């Protein structure tokens, strides 16, 4: 999913287009992949407690830990981003609600919903919270 969803400027790969280096089973340039790919973390692969129902190809939402906010209006900071992979209606699934709730309850980072319609801050996280 990340090979399709993400924009990778170093490869001139726009968001929503399958990367030309995707082999169908992995990355054809994995040892030399751009820093943007190497730094990117799919949270479903990294957090053992996320259920199989939240696997991006099943839920339609890809959760990641990003180093920058998804909008220019927000300060750049680490944040959790849930991206609609195919359709914004995937945000309405019960398992997706539970996934967002888990990250909001954890509270360490701002949490964003991102789709073709734009970005919505779901939880401000500690750095945006009022004193």
N, C-alpha and C positions, 0 to 999 in steps of 0.2 A: 504493500500500500504506500509506503513512504516513497518508493521509486516513481509513483504516479502523482501523489498528492502534492509533494513539496516542490517549491521553486528552488532550483540550484543555479545561482547566477554564474558560478565558475564553469558550468557546463552549458550555459545558455539554454537551460531546461526550464520551460515555464511550468507553473503549477497546473495540475490536471492532465498532463501529458506523460505517458510512460517514458522513462529515461531510456535513451538509446543503448545504454550499457547494461540494461537488465537482460539477463540471459533466460529468464523464465524460472530459474532455480536460485538465482543470486545475482551478485554484482560482478560484471565482467572485468571491472577495474578495481576491485576491492582493495588490493594492496596500495594502489595509487589514488584512491578516491579522494575527492576534495575535502577540505577541512569541514565544510558545512555538513557533509554526510557523516564524517567520523565523529563529530560532536553531537549529532542528533540522537535523542533517546526516545524510542517508542516505549511508553510506560507499560503497555501490556506485556512486553517482553521482559521488562525489568522488575516488575512488582508481582511477586508470586501470588499475592492474595487477590489479584484481579481475576474475576471469573472468566471462563472460556467465552461466555456470552458477550464479553467486551472486547474480544479479539476484533481488530478493525474490519476484517472482511466479513465478520458476522454481525457486528453492531452497526456498522456504517459510520462509526466515530473513531478517530484516531487520537488518543491522548499522548501528549508529549511534554517533556520538560524543556522549555525554550529559554534561551539566554536573553531574549529581547521581547518586549511587549509587541503584540500584533498590530498596534496602531501607532501612528506618529504622535498622537495627542497624549499618550501615556508615557511616563518615563521608562527608559530601557531598564529592565530588571528581570531576573529569573521569574518564570511564571509557568503555570500549568495551562496547556492549550488543548481543548477538545475540538478537533476539526471534523466537520461533516464531510465524509468521503464522497458520497453520492448525492444525498438529498438532505436538506435541512430538517425534514420530518423525522430523520433518524434521532434527532435530539429528543423527540417525544417518546421514545421507547422506555419502558420501565427500567431496564438494565442500564440504559444511558443515564437516566435520572439518578440511579444509585451510584454510578461511577462519579458523576459530578458531585453528588452529596458527600462521597467519601473524601474527595480532594478539598472540598469546602470545609468539612468537619476537621480535617487534619490542620488546616489553617496556616501553614507556613508560607504559602505563595499565593499571589493573585491567581484567580482561575478565570479563563476566557472561553467563550464559545465562538468559534470562527466558521463561517460558511461563505458561499458566494455572495451572500447579502451583507457581509461585513463582520465586524468583531463586536462582541458584547461582553463587558466585564460582569461576571457572575458573582465573584467574591473579591473584595479589594485586597485582601492579604494584609499583613502587618505594616508594610511600608506605605500603604495608602490610607490606612485606618486613621480616623481622627483621634487626636490625643485624648 
